[in-house]
Amino acid sequence: MAKKCLEYINELNDYLDGEIDSSLCAEIEAHLGECQNCRIMVDTMRQTVKLCREGKVINLPESLESKLNNLLKERWDKKFGKQG
């Protein structure tokens, strides 16, 4: 990630909420026009907020839910150690 990208990351939540001054907003929008990685990150954040606001519960097939839970537990244990 380029240095310029890192300068904007802390501002993205306020940008998405429309809570930054217009000059910084224009800077971020210009950067998004040039940087595909940041554009993807902002689009992903927007989609995440939208999905959370909709609040739809989607049940996973039991086998997939079990695999996902096992994978998450395995990664947690690997990173933080087994929790008794």
C-alpha positions as CSV (number, residue, x, y, z in Angstrom):
1,M,0.0,0.0,0.0
2,A,1.4,3.4,-1.0
3,K,2.2,6.0,1.6
4,K,-0.6,8.2,0.2
5,C,-3.0,5.4,0.9
6,L,-1.9,5.2,4.5
7,E,-2.6,8.9,4.9
8,Y,-6.2,8.5,4.0
9,I,-7.1,5.2,5.9
10,N,-7.8,7.0,9.2
11,E,-10.2,9.4,7.4
12,L,-12.2,6.8,5.5
13,N,-14.9,6.3,8.1
14,D,-15.6,10.0,8.4
15,Y,-15.4,10.2,4.6
16,L,-18.1,7.5,4.2
17,D,-20.2,9.2,6.9
18,G,-19.9,12.6,5.1
19,E,-18.2,14.1,8.1
20,I,-15.0,15.6,6.7
21,D,-14.4,19.0,5.2
22,S,-14.9,19.4,1.5
23,S,-11.2,19.9,0.6
24,L,-10.2,16.6,2.3
25,C,-13.2,14.9,0.7
26,A,-12.0,16.2,-2.7
27,E,-8.5,14.9,-2.0
28,I,-9.8,11.4,-1.1
29,E,-12.1,11.3,-4.2
30,A,-9.2,12.3,-6.4
31,H,-7.1,9.5,-4.8
32,L,-9.9,7.0,-5.2
33,G,-10.0,7.9,-8.9
34,E,-6.3,6.9,-9.2
35,C,-6.0,4.0,-6.8
36,Q,-7.8,0.8,-7.4
37,N,-6.8,-0.7,-4.1
38,C,-8.3,2.1,-2.1
39,R,-11.4,2.2,-4.3
40,I,-11.9,-1.5,-3.6
41,M,-11.5,-0.9,0.1
42,V,-14.0,1.9,0.1
43,D,-16.5,-0.1,-2.0
44,T,-16.1,-3.0,0.4
45,M,-16.7,-0.8,3.4
46,R,-19.8,0.7,1.8
47,Q,-21.1,-2.8,1.1
48,T,-20.4,-3.9,4.7
49,V,-22.2,-0.9,6.1
50,K,-25.2,-1.6,3.8
51,L,-25.4,-5.2,4.7
52,C,-25.2,-4.5,8.4
53,R,-27.9,-1.9,8.2
54,E,-30.2,-4.3,6.4
55,G,-29.8,-6.8,9.2
56,K,-30.8,-9.8,7.2
57,V,-30.0,-13.1,8.9
58,I,-28.9,-15.7,6.4
59,N,-28.5,-19.2,7.7
60,L,-25.6,-21.2,6.3
61,P,-25.9,-24.8,5.5
62,E,-25.0,-26.8,8.6
63,S,-21.9,-28.3,7.0
64,L,-20.6,-25.0,5.9
65,E,-21.3,-23.4,9.3
66,S,-19.4,-26.2,11.0
67,K,-16.4,-25.9,8.7
68,L,-16.3,-22.1,9.2
69,N,-16.5,-22.4,13.0
70,N,-13.8,-25.1,13.0
71,L,-11.5,-22.9,10.8
72,L,-12.1,-19.8,12.9
73,K,-11.4,-21.8,16.1
74,E,-8.2,-23.3,14.6
75,R,-6.9,-19.9,13.5
76,W,-7.8,-18.4,16.9
77,D,-6.0,-21.2,18.7
78,K,-3.0,-20.8,16.4
79,K,-2.8,-17.0,16.9
80,F,-3.8,-16.7,20.6
81,G,-3.3,-20.2,22.0
82,K,-5.8,-22.8,23.1
83,Q,-8.4,-21.4,25.5
84,G,-9.4,-24.0,28.0
